[in-house]
């Protein structure tokens, strides 16, 4: 998005100007934690991997970029851990790449996409795609007044009523933590967060996006039923590839819908 | 530290060149999560608050800087959460400020200082100061092979045998998590990490420092006994001010020892 002629003085004014801007969205930052989730979208949007990284040479973060339907797409995958070779999942990598990408790329809109767990008691099934209404953490318990709220870290996703009308996704609250499994304390916090969907990155992306007042939406596809019979890790690995395909289809629908629209039209 | 004439090509070579450099340490980055812990050191070292921040204007992070005993000291406090007004504690803020400070300030050495919980079963008492030998996480359970190790995120602190000999601190392993309290699962992971000390930032600072191969040491002063009778939050708040004084004295001793020395002399 071209900056308005009068540059707003505060981040909040900037968000306000973004949301009410009549200029169509031009630059989208997609953050995806796992390579298996990211690569089909890279292919779909015909993105190229950076030859000369916008990030410091020491980090494993990978940027794929290109133009799709008049949108500048930057898809960031935090890459493989340099010592262990596994995807750099979780809140620390997610917050770092969100921070560095906002600094380097100045996106109009962030989309955090990924697979997630969800609760059948809240109506979720394997393969469902959720648009998230709000994000919070479930593993940051700080039982001191006000610090408790900081730990929960509740952030609203961008409101997208027209996107909801157009696309047949479920809507639910997201709770984020750095464990794939769920302890009793995690479960109690997830219930307190009234969350349907559970992931390992969303609230961290939301924290940094909110800091810079960049509108953010969260698209999460369900690989495992948290309150079901099967162990999470097993169910997650079993469904990762097929659900990633559903996720990628959903993200494509979202991007197709966004193309040509302003933030306030979403 | 002045860069060696031949600039090393990789981060590891750089760490190697740092550790074996015969040039004295010139720039130290101190990362402290809470204002109560930070301000006495700001006064002690007569540091000034940045007038023009080296960080983006949207973040609450505060840099205090100055020269103390020929050392360029940058003390970074992540500041107050802009919505809630409490210190930005925990791993996300710690990793973000470590990342942004390394990028902006290129320190020779990082010192993460702070108050912490500790285990009396491992010989700790209130007011003890620990030099940390290694850091790991206790709240990132990912029960998939290799991802489990990524979750634990074990990183070594810089080895400082001479500092140990000179100063009468205890030595122990540190375990980091985003909760002030401790669930059964946290406790099991802390035991598996063989940790004596428990904090909310150390392993996150270690993760980013390791990424950029900046040597890091961790100085932690005990505010609460995790395996004791009193509730952690109550004991923590009761001891925060007095133990912060012990912490600041310890950090001063460490900085005094560092002054004029190379990394490999620590």
Interface residues (C-beta under 8 A of the other chain):
Chain A: X11 X56 X57 X58 X59 X81 X82 X84 X85 X86 X88 X89 X90 X91 X92 X95 X96 X99 X100 X103 X137 X139 X140 X141 X142 X143 X144 X146 X147 X149 X150 X151 X177 X178 X179 X180 X181 X183 X184 X185 X204 X207 X208 X211 X212 X213 X233 X236 X237
Chain B: X11 X56 X57 X58 X59 X81 X82 X84 X85 X86 X88 X89 X90 X91 X92 X95 X96 X99 X100 X103 X137 X139 X140 X141 X142 X143 X144 X146 X147 X149 X150 X151 X177 X178 X179 X180 X181 X183 X184 X185 X204 X207 X208 X211 X212 X213 X233 X236 X237
